[in-house]
Amino acid sequence: MAKLKITIPPKLEIYKDSKEEWRWKIEVKEDIIGASTEGYKNRKDCVDNMLNLKNRIEYLERNKLIV
């Protein structure tokens, strides 16, 4: 399995879309490398979904699947 190396700190953005639903996205060098696949009615659910992604990334780092 190939490893992913991120050398520039990603930028996280939580925002409201045109339907007034909360979404998140992660950008590196202006490229979106991750984003919510759905809109959320409340900000907490959006943040919880984003934190779930953070936990998955930490798991991959701990198991040396990404550096």
C-alpha positions in Angstrom: 0.0 0.0 0.0 1.3 3.4 -0.9 1.8 6.0 1.8 0.5 9.5 1.6 2.9 12.3 2.7 1.4 15.7 3.6 4.2 18.3 3.9 2.1 21.4 4.1 -0.4 21.9 7.0 -4.0 21.4 5.8 -6.5 24.2 6.1 -9.9 23.2 7.6 -13.0 25.2 6.9 -16.5 24.8 8.4 -19.1 26.9 6.5 -22.8 27.2 5.6 -23.7 26.3 2.0 -26.3 27.9 -0.2 -29.0 25.8 1.5 -27.9 27.1 4.9 -26.5 23.7 5.9 -23.2 23.2 7.6 -20.3 21.6 5.7 -16.6 21.1 6.2 -13.7 20.9 3.8 -9.9 20.4 4.0 -7.6 22.2 1.6 -3.9 21.9 0.9 -2.4 24.5 -1.5 -5.9 25.6 -2.5 -6.8 22.0 -3.5 -9.7 20.3 -1.7 -8.5 17.0 -0.4 -11.5 16.2 1.8 -15.0 17.4 2.2 -18.3 16.5 3.9 -20.6 14.5 1.6 -23.7 16.0 3.1 -25.0 19.2 4.7 -25.9 19.3 8.4 -28.7 21.2 10.0 -26.6 22.1 13.0 -22.9 22.9 13.4 -22.3 20.3 16.1 -23.2 17.4 13.8 -20.8 18.9 11.1 -18.0 19.2 13.6 -18.6 15.7 14.9 -18.3 14.3 11.4 -15.1 16.3 10.8 -13.6 15.0 14.1 -14.5 11.4 13.0 -12.2 12.0 10.0 -9.5 13.3 12.2 -9.7 10.1 14.3 -9.4 8.0 11.1 -6.3 10.0 10.0 -4.7 9.6 13.5 -5.3 5.8 13.2 -3.6 5.7 9.8 -0.6 7.7 11.2 -0.3 5.4 14.3 -0.2 2.4 12.0 2.4 4.1 9.7 0.0 4.0 6.7 0.6 7.8 6.2 3.5 10.0 7.3 
